[in-house]
Amino acid sequence: MIALKFTYYLSYIISIGFTLIGIPLVLKKIEPNNWYGVRIPKTMSNIECWYTVNYNVGLGLVISGIASIMLIYLIYNNFVSNRIQATVICVLTPILLSLVGMSVGLIF
């Protein structure tokens, strides 16, 4: 039971983490660097491209993080009667949604 609660709270922490990682990118506070943001040759060579791509990826992270929090709450409390299944779904939700959010951010 303790492990289920731990993974339940861990899923919220992951979602909040992705949201917090995305906020500085959306606010365009992160200058080109070698460790944080989308670091591909095109973004590293053009500062306008850096801010545009990282804004879109950051927006995807923020939206997917917030959506994950809402989905985790709904799944865990309403839709799944088996708590083990709910916990597994809750842990996977923020990771999958953030990957989708980043991918959508890179496309646009």
MOPAC internal coordinates of N, CA, C and O (Angstrom, degrees):
PM7 1SCF
backbone

  N    0.0000 0     0.00 0     0.00 0    0    0    0
  C    1.4493 1     0.00 0     0.00 0    1    0    0
  C    1.5294 1   110.99 1     0.00 0    2    1    0
  O    1.2310 1   120.81 1   142.07 1    3    2    1
  N    1.3336 1   116.05 1   -37.93 1    3    2    1
  C    1.4619 1   119.80 1   179.23 1    5    3    2
  C    1.5173 1   110.18 1   -65.86 1    6    5    3
  O    1.2310 1   120.49 1   141.57 1    7    6    5
  N    1.3344 1   116.67 1   -38.43 1    7    6    5
  C    1.4635 1   120.19 1   178.98 1    9    7    6
  C    1.5190 1   111.21 1   -63.97 1   10    9    7
  O    1.2310 1   120.10 1   142.79 1   11   10    9
  N    1.3331 1   117.41 1   -37.21 1   11   10    9
  C    1.4641 1   120.77 1   178.18 1   13   11   10
  C    1.5244 1   110.88 1   -65.35 1   14   13   11
  O    1.2310 1   120.41 1   136.61 1   15   14   13
  N    1.3119 1   116.82 1   -43.39 1   15   14   13
  C    1.4695 1   120.25 1   178.05 1   17   15   14
  C    1.5232 1   110.51 1   -63.99 1   18   17   15
  O    1.2310 1   120.86 1   139.43 1   19   18   17
  N    1.3385 1   115.96 1   -40.57 1   19   18   17
  C    1.4571 1   119.88 1   179.84 1   21   19   18
  C    1.5226 1   110.92 1   -60.69 1   22   21   19
  O    1.2310 1   120.37 1   132.33 1   23   22   21
  N    1.3301 1   116.90 1   -47.67 1   23   22   21
  C    1.4628 1   119.23 1  -178.95 1   25   23   22
  C    1.5195 1   111.53 1   -69.17 1   26   25   23
  O    1.2310 1   120.13 1   148.73 1   27   26   25
  N    1.3122 1   117.35 1   -31.27 1   27   26   25
  C    1.4737 1   121.33 1   175.36 1   29   27   26
  C    1.5295 1   109.74 1   -61.68 1   30   29   27
  O    1.2310 1   120.41 1   130.25 1   31   30   29
  N    1.3058 1   116.82 1   -49.75 1   31   30   29
  C    1.4636 1   120.08 1   179.26 1   33   31   30
  C    1.5300 1   111.41 1   -69.65 1   34   33   31
  O    1.2310 1   120.50 1   146.56 1   35   34   33
  N    1.3202 1   116.66 1   -33.44 1   35   34   33
  C    1.4614 1   120.24 1   177.24 1   37   35   34
  C    1.5270 1   110.94 1   -61.08 1   38   37   35
  O    1.2310 1   120.32 1   141.82 1   39   38   37
  N    1.3202 1   117.00 1   -38.18 1   39   38   37
  C    1.4619 1   119.64 1   179.00 1   41   39   38
  C    1.5260 1   111.10 1   -64.03 1   42   41   39
  O    1.2310 1   120.03 1   142.71 1   43   42   41
  N    1.3236 1   117.55 1   -37.29 1   43   42   41
  C    1.4689 1   120.16 1   174.61 1   45   43   42
  C    1.5262 1   110.83 1   -66.03 1   46   45   43
  O    1.2310 1   120.39 1   138.80 1   47   46   45
  N    1.3150 1   116.86 1   -41.20 1   47   46   45
  C    1.4686 1   120.87 1  -179.65 1   49   47   46
  C    1.5217 1   110.42 1   -63.33 1   50   49   47
  O    1.2310 1   120.22 1   138.67 1   51   50   49
  N    1.3338 1   117.18 1   -41.33 1   51   50   49
  C    1.4644 1   120.74 1   178.08 1   53   51   50
  C    1.5209 1   110.03 1   -62.25 1   54   53   51
  O    1.2310 1   120.34 1   134.85 1   55   54   53
  N    1.3261 1   116.95 1   -45.15 1   55   54   53
  C    1.4681 1   120.93 1  -179.81 1   57   55   54
  C    1.5275 1   111.57 1   -62.08 1   58   57   55
  O    1.2310 1   120.56 1   135.03 1   59   58   57
  N    1.3033 1   116.54 1   -44.97 1   59   58   57
  C    1.4643 1   120.64 1   178.65 1   61   59   58
  C    1.5244 1   109.94 1   -64.89 1   62   61   59
  O    1.2310 1   120.49 1   141.56 1   63   62   61
  N    1.3237 1   116.67 1   -38.44 1   63   62   61
  C    1.4647 1   120.47 1   178.04 1   65   63   62
  C    1.5190 1   112.42 1   -60.87 1   66   65   63
  O    1.2310 1   120.28 1   133.62 1   67   66   65
  N    1.3305 1   117.07 1   -46.38 1   67   66   65
  C    1.4620 1   119.88 1   177.78 1   69   67   66
  C    1.5237 1   111.05 1   -62.21 1   70   69   67
  O    1.2310 1   120.54 1   141.16 1   71   70   69
  N    1.3203 1   116.57 1   -38.84 1   71   70   69
  C    1.4657 1   119.98 1   178.18 1   73   71   70
  C    1.5272 1   110.38 1   -63.71 1   74   73   71
  O    1.2310 1   120.39 1   134.50 1   75   74   73
  N    1.3174 1   116.86 1   -45.50 1   75   74   73
  C    1.4680 1   120.44 1  -179.56 1   77   75   74
  C    1.5216 1   112.58 1   -66.67 1   78   77   75
  O    1.2310 1   120.22 1   146.87 1   79   78   77
  N    1.3157 1   117.19 1   -33.13 1   79   78   77
  C    1.4700 1   120.27 1   176.60 1   81   79   78
  C    1.5163 1   110.54 1   -66.79 1   82   81   79
  O    1.2310 1   120.24 1   144.22 1   83   82   81
  N    1.3260 1   117.15 1   -35.78 1   83   82   81
  C    1.4600 1   121.17 1  -177.27 1   85   83   82
  C    1.5130 1   115.11 1   -76.90 1   86   85   83
  O    1.2310 1   119.75 1   152.25 1   87   86   85
  N    1.3292 1   118.07 1   -27.75 1   87   86   85
  C    1.4763 1   120.76 1  -174.35 1   89   87   86
  C    1.5258 1   113.04 1   -59.20 1   90   89   87
  O    1.2310 1   118.33 1   130.80 1   91   90   89
  N    1.3334 1   120.79 1   -49.20 1   91   90   89
  C    1.4717 1   118.78 1   180.00 1   93   91   90
  C    1.5365 1   112.77 1   -63.36 1   94   93   91
  O    1.2310 1   120.60 1   150.61 1   95   94   93
  N    1.3268 1   116.46 1   -29.39 1   95   94   93
  C    1.4594 1   119.28 1   178.09 1   97   95   94
  C    1.5246 1   110.62 1   -70.37 1   98   97   95
  O    1.2310 1   120.13 1   139.95 1   99   98   97
  N    1.3262 1   117.36 1   -40.05 1   99   98   97
  C    1.4635 1   121.47 1   177.93 1  101   99   98
  C    1.5284 1   110.27 1   -65.61 1  102  101   99
  O    1.2310 1   120.50 1   141.24 1  103  102  101
  N    1.3076 1   116.65 1   -38.76 1  103  102  101
  C    1.4708 1   120.92 1  -179.32 1  105  103  102
  C    1.5270 1   113.10 1   -78.78 1  106  105  103
  O    1.2310 1   120.99 1   177.69 1  107  106  105
  N    1.3321 1   115.70 1    -2.31 1  107  106  105
  C    1.4678 1   122.99 1   179.41 1  109  107  106
  C    1.5318 1   112.02 1    57.63 1  110  109  107
  O    1.2310 1   121.31 1  -138.79 1  111  110  109
  N    1.3196 1   115.09 1    41.21 1  111  110  109
  C    1.4665 1   122.13 1   179.54 1  113  111  110
  C    1.5286 1   112.42 1   -91.52 1  114  113  111
  O    1.2310 1   120.36 1   167.59 1  115  114  113
  N    1.3187 1   116.92 1   -12.41 1  115  114  113
  C    1.4624 1   120.73 1  -175.13 1  117  115  114
  C    1.5261 1   109.47 1  -100.18 1  118  117  115
  O    1.2310 1   121.05 1   -63.90 1  119  118  117
  N    1.3130 1   115.59 1   116.10 1  119  118  117
  C    1.4625 1   120.98 1   176.82 1  121  119  118
  C    1.5297 1   109.35 1   -79.40 1  122  121  119
  O    1.2310 1   119.86 1   -17.92 1  123  122  121
  N    1.3197 1   117.87 1   162.08 1  123  122  121
  C    1.4714 1   119.09 1   177.46 1  125  123  122
  C    1.5317 1   111.11 1   -54.47 1  126  125  123
  O    1.2310 1   121.59 1   -48.15 1  127  126  125
  N    1.3223 1   114.56 1   131.85 1  127  126  125
  C    1.4645 1   120.73 1  -177.88 1  129  127  126
  C    1.5190 1   108.35 1  -152.29 1  130  129  127
  O    1.2310 1   120.63 1     0.59 1  131  130  129
  N    1.2938 1   116.40 1  -179.41 1  131  130  129
  C    1.4626 1   120.66 1  -176.17 1  133  131  130
  C    1.5228 1   114.33 1  -100.42 1  134  133  131
  O    1.2310 1   119.18 1  -173.32 1  135  134  133
  N    1.3594 1   119.16 1     6.68 1  135  134  133
  C    1.4523 1   117.87 1  -176.05 1  137  135  134
  C    1.5221 1   115.60 1  -137.39 1  138  137  135
  O    1.2310 1   118.30 1   166.50 1  139  138  137
  N    1.3121 1   120.84 1   -13.50 1  139  138  137
  C    1.4679 1   120.91 1  -175.15 1  141  139  138
  C    1.5174 1   109.81 1  -138.20 1  142  141  139
  O    1.2310 1   120.37 1   -58.43 1  143  142  141
  N    1.3197 1   116.91 1   121.57 1  143  142  141
  C    1.4527 1   122.24 1  -178.32 1  145  143  142
  C    1.5179 1   110.00 1   115.23 1  146  145  143
  O    1.2310 1   121.37 1    -0.12 1  147  146  145
  N    1.3296 1   114.99 1   179.88 1  147  146  145
  C    1.4645 1   120.23 1   178.19 1  149  147  146
  C    1.5229 1   107.58 1   -80.34 1  150  149  147
  O    1.2310 1   120.85 1   -66.80 1  151  150  149
  N    1.3293 1   115.98 1   113.20 1  151  150  149
  C    1.4614 1   121.51 1  -174.96 1  153  151  150
  C    1.5162 1   110.34 1  -112.94 1  154  153  151
  O    1.2310 1   121.21 1   -96.75 1  155  154  153
  N    1.2959 1   115.28 1    83.25 1  155  154  153
  C    1.4607 1   121.28 1   174.50 1  157  155  154
  C    1.5244 1   106.70 1  -118.45 1  158  157  155
  O    1.2310 1   119.32 1   -17.93 1  159  158  157
  N    1.3238 1   118.90 1   162.07 1  159  158  157
  C    1.4694 1   119.64 1  -175.82 1  161  159  158
  C    1.5271 1   114.41 1   -52.92 1  162  161  159
  O    1.2310 1   120.44 1   140.64 1  163  162  161
  N    1.3359 1   116.76 1   -39.36 1  163  162  161
  C    1.4598 1   118.97 1  -178.08 1  165  163  162
  C    1.5330 1   112.17 1   -66.64 1  166  165  163
  O    1.2310 1   119.99 1   138.19 1  167  166  165
  N    1.3272 1   117.63 1   -41.81 1  167  166  165
  C    1.4662 1   119.41 1   179.81 1  169  167  166
  C    1.5253 1   111.68 1   -72.41 1  170  169  167
  O    1.2310 1   120.62 1   147.95 1  171  170  169
  N    1.3212 1   116.41 1   -32.05 1  171  170  169
  C    1.4631 1   119.15 1  -179.11 1  173  171  170
  C    1.5326 1   111.96 1   -74.11 1  174  173  171
  O    1.2310 1   120.08 1   156.31 1  175  174  173
  N    1.3213 1   117.45 1   -23.69 1  175  174  173
  C    1.4631 1   119.90 1  -177.86 1  177  175  174
  C    1.5218 1   113.69 1   -94.74 1  178  177  175
  O    1.2310 1   119.72 1   166.88 1  179  178  177
  N    1.3327 1   118.14 1   -13.12 1  179  178  177
  C    1.4597 1   121.16 1  -176.55 1  181  179  178
  C    1.5267 1   108.80 1  -134.11 1  182  181  179
  O    1.2310 1   120.21 1   -65.60 1  183  182  181
  N    1.3226 1   117.21 1   114.40 1  183  182  181
  C    1.4643 1   121.03 1  -174.73 1  185  183  182
  C    1.5273 1   111.86 1   -66.76 1  186  185  183
  O    1.2310 1   119.83 1   145.29 1  187  186  185
  N    1.3246 1   117.94 1   -34.71 1  187  186  185
  C    1.4669 1   120.09 1   177.79 1  189  187  186
  C    1.5259 1   110.40 1   -65.65 1  190  189  187
  O    1.2310 1   120.79 1   138.88 1  191  190  189
  N    1.3119 1   116.09 1   -41.12 1  191  190  189
  C    1.4647 1   121.42 1   177.30 1  193  191  190
  C    1.5358 1   110.31 1   -64.33 1  194  193  191
  O    1.2310 1   120.56 1   140.58 1  195  194  193
  N    1.3344 1   116.54 1   -39.42 1  195  194  193
  C    1.4696 1   121.33 1   178.25 1  197  195  194
  C    1.5224 1   110.66 1   -56.28 1  198  197  195
  O    1.2310 1   120.61 1   128.34 1  199  198  197
  N    1.3204 1   116.44 1   -51.66 1  199  198  197
  C    1.4579 1   119.84 1  -177.04 1  201  199  198
  C    1.5255 1   112.05 1   -68.03 1  202  201  199
  O    1.2310 1   119.62 1   142.61 1  203  202  201
  N    1.3125 1   118.32 1   -37.39 1  203  202  201
  C    1.4606 1   121.22 1  -179.80 1  205  203  202
  C    1.5266 1   111.52 1   -66.14 1  206  205  203
  O    1.2310 1   120.52 1   130.12 1  207  206  205
  N    1.3205 1   116.60 1   -49.88 1  207  206  205
  C    1.4594 1   120.90 1  -178.57 1  209  207  206
  C    1.5267 1   110.57 1   -64.99 1  210  209  207
  O    1.2310 1   120.21 1   135.18 1  211  210  209
  N    1.3220 1   117.20 1   -44.82 1  211  210  209
  C    1.4603 1   119.61 1  -178.29 1  213  211  210
  C    1.5226 1   112.41 1   -70.30 1  214  213  211
  O    1.2310 1   119.93 1   150.00 1  215  214  213
  N    1.3129 1   117.74 1   -30.00 1  215  214  213
  C    1.4688 1   120.68 1   173.72 1  217  215  214
  C    1.5281 1   109.57 1   -62.17 1  218  217  215
  O    1.2310 1   120.73 1   131.74 1  219  218  217
  N    1.3210 1   116.21 1   -48.26 1  219  218  217
  C    1.4630 1   120.12 1  -178.31 1  221  219  218
  C    1.5245 1   112.17 1   -64.83 1  222  221  219
  O    1.2310 1   120.49 1   137.50 1  223  222  221
  N    1.3116 1   116.67 1   -42.50 1  223  222  221
  C    1.4670 1   119.89 1   178.25 1  225  223  222
  C    1.5321 1   110.08 1   -66.70 1  226  225  223
  O    1.2310 1   120.08 1   137.75 1  227  226  225
  N    1.3232 1   117.45 1   -42.25 1  227  226  225
  C    1.4584 1   121.01 1   177.87 1  229  227  226
  C    1.5195 1   111.74 1   -61.33 1  230  229  227
  O    1.2310 1   120.62 1   138.86 1  231  230  229
  N    1.3252 1   116.42 1   -41.14 1  231  230  229
  C    1.4602 1   120.52 1   178.12 1  233  231  230
  C    1.5301 1   110.40 1   -63.06 1  234  233  231
  O    1.2310 1   120.72 1   138.28 1  235  234  233
  N    1.3233 1   116.23 1   -41.72 1  235  234  233
  C    1.4618 1   119.85 1   175.74 1  237  235  234
  C    1.5195 1   112.27 1   -60.87 1  238  237  235
  O    1.2310 1   120.37 1   139.63 1  239  238  237
  N    1.3278 1   116.91 1   -40.37 1  239  238  237
  C    1.4696 1   120.62 1   178.24 1  241  239  238
  C    1.5244 1   111.83 1   -65.69 1  242  241  239
  O    1.2310 1   120.37 1   136.49 1  243  242  241
  N    1.3337 1   116.90 1   -43.51 1  243  242  241
  C    1.4658 1   120.45 1  -179.03 1  245  243  242
  C    1.5298 1   110.27 1   -65.00 1  246  245  243
  O    1.2310 1   120.45 1   132.27 1  247  246  245
  N    1.3155 1   116.75 1   -47.73 1  247  246  245
  C    1.4692 1   119.81 1  -178.81 1  249  247  246
  C    1.5209 1   110.91 1   -64.05 1  250  249  247
  O    1.2310 1   120.42 1   135.64 1  251  250  249
  N    1.3162 1   116.81 1   -44.36 1  251  250  249
  C    1.4689 1   118.81 1  -179.38 1  253  251  250
  C    1.5244 1   111.57 1   -68.57 1  254  253  251
  O    1.2310 1   119.84 1   146.52 1  255  254  253
  N    1.3268 1   117.92 1   -33.48 1  255  254  253
  C    1.4652 1   120.15 1   176.83 1  257  255  254
  C    1.5155 1   111.93 1   -65.04 1  258  257  255
  O    1.2310 1   120.38 1   136.66 1  259  258  257
  N    1.3253 1   116.89 1   -43.34 1  259  258  257
  C    1.4647 1   120.96 1   178.67 1  261  259  258
  C    1.5259 1   110.21 1   -68.23 1  262  261  259
  O    1.2310 1   120.38 1   137.92 1  263  262  261
  N    1.3278 1   116.87 1   -42.08 1  263  262  261
  C    1.4716 1   120.17 1   177.65 1  265  263  262
  C    1.5265 1   110.53 1   -62.61 1  266  265  263
  O    1.2310 1   120.31 1   142.26 1  267  266  265
  N    1.3238 1   117.00 1   -37.74 1  267  266  265
  C    1.4692 1   120.75 1   178.57 1  269  267  266
  C    1.5192 1   111.15 1   -62.42 1  270  269  267
  O    1.2310 1   120.64 1   136.92 1  271  270  269
  N    1.3157 1   116.39 1   -43.08 1  271  270  269
  C    1.4693 1   119.89 1   179.78 1  273  271  270
  C    1.5260 1   110.22 1   -59.94 1  274  273  271
  O    1.2310 1   120.61 1   134.97 1  275  274  273
  N    1.3182 1   116.44 1   -45.03 1  275  274  273
  C    1.4667 1   119.85 1   179.71 1  277  275  274
  C    1.5291 1   111.43 1   -65.71 1  278  277  275
  O    1.2310 1   120.48 1   136.46 1  279  278  277
  N    1.3288 1   116.68 1   -43.54 1  279  278  277
  C    1.4668 1   119.94 1  -179.94 1  281  279  278
  C    1.5266 1   111.96 1   -65.20 1  282  281  279
  O    1.2310 1   120.34 1   139.78 1  283  282  281
  N    1.3199 1   116.96 1   -40.22 1  283  282  281
  C    1.4637 1   120.24 1   178.85 1  285  283  282
  C    1.5254 1   110.11 1   -59.86 1  286  285  283
  O    1.2310 1   120.96 1   134.90 1  287  286  285
  N    1.3108 1   115.77 1   -45.10 1  287  286  285
  C    1.4658 1   119.45 1   178.97 1  289  287  286
  C    1.5255 1   110.78 1   -60.82 1  290  289  287
  O    1.2310 1   120.68 1   131.86 1  291  290  289
  N    1.3353 1   116.30 1   -48.14 1  291  290  289
  C    1.4677 1   119.90 1  -178.75 1  293  291  290
  C    1.5203 1   112.36 1   -63.94 1  294  293  291
  O    1.2310 1   120.52 1   134.39 1  295  294  293
  N    1.3124 1   116.61 1   -45.61 1  295  294  293
  C    1.4662 1   120.32 1  -178.00 1  297  295  294
  C    1.5220 1   110.79 1   -64.14 1  298  297  295
  O    1.2310 1   120.90 1   130.88 1  299  298  297
  N    1.3113 1   115.89 1   -49.12 1  299  298  297
  C    1.4612 1   119.16 1  -173.18 1  301  299  298
  C    1.5301 1   111.90 1   -69.58 1  302  301  299
  O    1.2310 1   120.25 1   144.50 1  303  302  301
  N    1.3103 1   117.14 1   -35.50 1  303  302  301
  C    1.4603 1   119.75 1  -174.06 1  305  303  302
  C    1.5283 1   114.87 1   -96.59 1  306  305  303
  O    1.2310 1   119.55 1   161.28 1  307  306  305
  N    1.3343 1   118.46 1   -18.72 1  307  306  305
  C    1.4558 1   118.21 1  -172.22 1  309  307  306
  C    1.5154 1   115.55 1  -126.26 1  310  309  307
  O    1.2310 1   119.53 1   137.69 1  311  310  309
  N    1.3286 1   118.50 1   -42.31 1  311  310  309
  C    1.4535 1   119.94 1  -164.44 1  313  311  310
  C    1.5152 1   116.22 1   -96.42 1  314  313  311
  O    1.2310 1   119.07 1   154.47 1  315  314  313
  N    1.2828 1   119.38 1   -25.53 1  315  314  313
  C    1.4646 1   120.17 1  -175.17 1  317  315  314
  C    1.5266 1   108.36 1  -117.18 1  318  317  315
  O    1.2310 1   121.40 1   -56.18 1  319  318  317
  N    1.3304 1   114.92 1   123.82 1  319  318  317
  C    1.4584 1   118.70 1  -178.72 1  321  319  318
  C    1.5282 1   111.86 1   -81.82 1  322  321  319
  O    1.2310 1   120.04 1   152.50 1  323  322  321
  N    1.3135 1   117.53 1   -27.50 1  323  322  321
  C    1.4602 1   121.79 1   178.69 1  325  323  322
  C    1.5283 1   108.67 1   -85.78 1  326  325  323
  O    1.2310 1   120.01 1   -65.20 1  327  326  325
  N    1.3027 1   117.58 1   114.80 1  327  326  325
  C    1.4679 1   121.92 1  -175.19 1  329  327  326
  C    1.5268 1   113.08 1   -65.62 1  330  329  327
  O    1.2310 1   119.71 1   150.08 1  331  330  329
  N    1.3137 1   118.16 1   -29.92 1  331  330  329
  C    1.4693 1   120.08 1   178.79 1  333  331  330
  C    1.5211 1   109.60 1   -68.12 1  334  333  331
  O    1.2310 1   120.00 1   134.92 1  335  334  333
  N    1.3265 1   117.60 1   -45.08 1  335  334  333
  C    1.4598 1   120.51 1   176.83 1  337  335  334
  C    1.5226 1   110.66 1   -62.35 1  338  337  335
  O    1.2310 1   120.56 1   137.13 1  339  338  337
  N    1.3165 1   116.53 1   -42.87 1  339  338  337
  C    1.4641 1   120.48 1   179.86 1  341  339  338
  C    1.5165 1   110.73 1   -60.99 1  342  341  339
  O    1.2310 1   120.23 1   139.10 1  343  342  341
  N    1.3089 1   117.16 1   -40.90 1  343  342  341
  C    1.4544 1   120.98 1  -179.04 1  345  343  342
  C    1.5206 1   111.06 1   -66.18 1  346  345  343
  O    1.2310 1   120.22 1   136.69 1  347  346  345
  N    1.3215 1   117.18 1   -43.31 1  347  346  345
  C    1.4685 1   120.44 1   178.54 1  349  347  346
  C    1.5258 1   109.94 1   -62.07 1  350  349  347
  O    1.2310 1   120.38 1   135.01 1  351  350  349
  N    1.3224 1   116.87 1   -44.99 1  351  350  349
  C    1.4639 1   120.65 1   178.97 1  353  351  350
  C    1.5270 1   110.47 1   -62.44 1  354  353  351
  O    1.2310 1   120.52 1   138.81 1  355  354  353
  N    1.3191 1   116.62 1   -41.19 1  355  354  353
  C    1.4653 1   120.57 1  -178.66 1  357  355  354
  C    1.5232 1   112.01 1   -65.19 1  358  357  355
  O    1.2310 1   120.04 1   143.72 1  359  358  357
  N    1.3139 1   117.53 1   -36.28 1  359  358  357
  C    1.4637 1   120.00 1   179.27 1  361  359  358
  C    1.5255 1   110.59 1   -71.82 1  362  361  359
  O    1.2310 1   120.00 1   143.03 1  363  362  361
  N    1.3135 1   117.61 1   -36.97 1  363  362  361
  C    1.4617 1   120.72 1  -179.35 1  365  363  362
  C    1.5210 1   113.07 1   -76.60 1  366  365  363
  O    1.2310 1   119.81 1   151.85 1  367  366  365
  N    1.3304 1   117.98 1   -28.15 1  367  366  365
  C    1.4628 1   121.63 1  -175.56 1  369  367  366
  C    1.5201 1   113.67 1   -56.62 1  370  369  367
  O    1.2310 1   118.40 1   126.91 1  371  370  369
  N    1.3446 1   120.66 1   -53.09 1  371  370  369
  C    1.4661 1   117.91 1  -177.79 1  373  371  370
  C    1.5200 1   113.24 1   -65.13 1  374  373  371
  O    1.2310 1   120.51 1   146.33 1  375  374  373
  N    1.3171 1   116.63 1   -33.67 1  375  374  373
  C    1.4601 1   119.28 1  -179.07 1  377  375  374
  C    1.5226 1   110.46 1   -68.27 1  378  377  375
  O    1.2310 1   120.51 1   132.58 1  379  378  377
  N    1.3196 1   116.64 1   -47.42 1  379  378  377
  C    1.4649 1   120.21 1  -178.80 1  381  379  378
  C    1.5202 1   111.44 1   -67.28 1  382  381  379
  O    1.2310 1   120.10 1   135.95 1  383  382  381
  N    1.3265 1   117.42 1   -44.05 1  383  382  381
  C    1.4657 1   119.33 1   179.77 1  385  383  382
  C    1.5235 1   111.84 1   -64.71 1  386  385  383
  O    1.2310 1   119.70 1   144.01 1  387  386  385
  N    1.3095 1   118.18 1   -35.99 1  387  386  385
  C    1.4586 1   120.26 1   178.73 1  389  387  386
  C    1.5211 1   111.21 1   -68.55 1  390  389  387
  O    1.2310 1   120.36 1   141.92 1  391  390  389
  N    1.3179 1   116.91 1   -38.08 1  391  390  389
  C    1.4642 1   119.14 1   175.86 1  393  391  390
  C    1.5232 1   111.06 1   -63.44 1  394  393  391
  O    1.2310 1   120.59 1   138.72 1  395  394  393
  N    1.3218 1   116.48 1   -41.28 1  395  394  393
  C    1.4628 1   120.36 1   176.99 1  397  395  394
  C    1.5203 1   110.03 1   -65.47 1  398  397  395
  O    1.2310 1   120.42 1   136.38 1  399  398  397
  N    1.3279 1   116.81 1   -43.62 1  399  398  397
  C    1.4644 1   120.70 1   179.46 1  401  399  398
  C    1.5099 1   112.52 1   -60.99 1  402  401  399
  O    1.2310 1   120.17 1   137.95 1  403  402  401
  N    1.3281 1   117.29 1   -42.05 1  403  402  401
  C    1.4607 1   120.14 1   178.07 1  405  403  402
  C    1.5253 1   110.82 1   -66.31 1  406  405  403
  O    1.2310 1   120.87 1   140.03 1  407  406  405
  N    1.3288 1   115.95 1   -39.97 1  407  406  405
  C    1.4665 1   119.70 1   179.56 1  409  407  406
  C    1.5218 1   110.90 1   -63.83 1  410  409  407
  O    1.2310 1   120.36 1   136.32 1  411  410  409
  N    1.3136 1   116.91 1   -43.68 1  411  410  409
  C    1.4622 1   120.88 1   178.16 1  413  411  410
  C    1.5215 1   109.50 1   -63.42 1  414  413  411
  O    1.2310 1   120.33 1   139.88 1  415  414  413
  N    1.3291 1   116.97 1   -40.12 1  415  414  413
  C    1.4656 1   120.81 1   177.77 1  417  415  414
  C    1.5120 1   112.29 1   -61.71 1  418  417  415
  O    1.2310 1   120.15 1   142.28 1  419  418  417
  N    1.3153 1   117.32 1   -37.72 1  419  418  417
  C    1.4656 1   120.45 1   178.91 1  421  419  418
  C    1.5248 1   111.79 1   -71.80 1  422  421  419
  O    1.2310 1   120.15 1   148.87 1  423  422  421
  N    1.3301 1   117.31 1   -31.13 1  423  422  421
  C    1.4576 1   120.67 1  -179.49 1  425  423  422
  C    1.5177 1   110.37 1   -69.93 1  426  425  423
  O    1.2310 1   120.63 1   136.64 1  427  426  425
  N    1.3390 1   116.40 1   -43.36 1  427  426  425
  C    1.4626 1   120.27 1  -177.99 1  429  427  426
  C    1.4927 1   108.19 1   -90.10 1  430  429  427
  O    1.2310 1   120.10 1   180.00 1  431  430  429

